[in-house]
Amino acid sequence: MEQQVQLGDIVRMKKPHPCGSSEWEVLRVGMDFRLKCQGCGHLVMLPRPKFERMMRGIVRHAAPQS
């Protein structure tokens, strides 16, 4: 039941950011994930194991590139 996270997806995390938003945009995928807060625009890097523990689910998939 592993969910495939791709660039541009909006994900919901367990704990909200101090600004109040718990939705993040995925900007980088690999051993580390780069995320952008959808509330205030703050950027963070998380190692893959921590990201996988903290992610609740995918809110919206990225639009397919054509």
Phi, psi and omega in degrees: 000027178290129178269136179271114179266131180239165177302136177091349178293150173256122182244153176256132181255162182301306184256138178287155173291155178306337178285347177110347182270140175246012178254136184226145175264134179276119181254341180211139178233136179167219176292332175239152176247133174256126184236147177240124179295133181280349178274309187240351178088006180295139180255137177224156173243132178233139173292151184308313181299321179291318178300314182296326176290321187275340184284131176269322180173173179268122180281314183210134178278154178293149177293136178297138181275136181238000000 
